[in-house]
Amino acid sequence: MPEKNWRKNKTRCDNMPELTTFFIILLIGLIFSDIFKRLHLPYVTALIIAGIAIGPHGFNVVKINQVTEFLGSIGVIFLMFIAGSEIKSSVFKDIKEKAFVQSLFNGFIPFIAGAAIGYYFTHDILATLILATIFVSSSVGVIIPSLESFDLVKTRLGETLMASTVIQDITSLLLLALILQSTNPITFIPLYLYIPLLLGIVWLLKTIVPKLYRLYHKGRTRKDLFESELRFVFVNLIAIVVLFEILGLHSIVAGFITGMILTDSIKGKLKQKIHTLSYGLFIPVFFLVIGLQMDLSVFYERSSFLLISSIVIGLLFSKIVSGWLGGKANKYSNRGSLLMGFASIPQLSTSLAAAFAAHEFGLLSSDIISGLIILSIITTLLAPLLVRLGHYISTPKDFEGER
């Protein structure tokens, strides 16, 4: 066989495992998602369970390697990008004070709970801070559909909850960025200048990018407008993520910020297409990779089981109590405040993304990672049921509070 053909065949053989891995991940995700959809269960849960089943702690069909980690990192960027693009400045209209009060209660109390659990079980300051930071976050992507299903988005309670969730997620991601920068510094920028510089760059990009968007599409016909919009969004997403990574900001934070920057440019059919592409291809891979990383053997160890149980119970209790206290401070009724607590418990995109980032740097143990995955599954399943219960026992007056 000529040397040229031999090299070509060797390259194909070398690439086959990567293509096979990618195919298996997509196929398993497709099958599990369809099964859970027919059972009316969240597809995110299906993907994580699928990842556990085919992973090294399941049937060992797919192993964690550079390919799966790369696919997961792409998926988490798109997940955080979509989460950031859901944030509109209009959610803060007329409720800035209420949103700040709600986020203060709903962030500070869970932070203390997460810190107490982290330090008690690990005695490691970094693990403690990361777990506490993750407890601050929530999930806009789960909260909004729950509120929409009961027509609560346009109520005072719904607006307060969404705005406070945005503040909590941004705070959580900025704290995570500081922790990662302090432990694994990539840039020469002093820590005390790090956040002000990032905020300044975000403001600059928020001002410049929409103008570039209008300039780039000026004079284009309808025929090629959609394709050019899609290209513009994707090129900007990658460019801004690369820029922030050069500055030492992790890609999950960069993806979230990019979504916030481009939120006004993503509308109508373009938003639907980006959402379809992200959730149809990239994001499912991330949730599968999260499942691949889950070590089921930790449940056989008493100390690990206690840690995981404490993470789940501690988050649920602290979020419900802090949500209720925040609602009462904002002069909502007892039932409205309880609904606020129920709706604030989902831990999905930001929590899993933060866990994924911490895992990359080796800052969290496998039992904490497993605990956070279990936490996401339980809260994603439980939150809509509790919101339904809270809505059932409430009246329209409970959703408005005192002006």
Buried (B, 14 or more C-beta within 10 A) or exposed (E): EEEEEEEEEEEEEEEEEBEEBBEBBBEBBEEBBEBBEEEEBBBBBBBBBBBBBBBBBBEEBBEEEEBBBEBBBBBBBBBBBBBBBBBBEEBBEEBEEBBBBBBBBBBBBBBBBBBBBBBEBBEBEBBBBBBBBBBBBBBBBBBBBBBEEBEBBEBBBBBBBBBBBBBBBBBBBBBBBBBBBEBEEEEEBEEEEBBEEBEEBBEEBBEEBBEEBEEBBEEEEEEEEBEEBBEBBBEBBEEBBEBBBEBBBBBBBBBBBBBBBBBBBBEEEBBEBBBEBBBEBBBBBBBBBBBBBBBEEBEEEEEBBEBBEBBBBBBBBBBBBBBBBBBBBBEBBEBBBBBBBBBBBBBBBBBBBBBBBBBBBEBBBBBBBBBBBBBBBBBBBBBBEBBEEBBEEBEEEBBEBEE
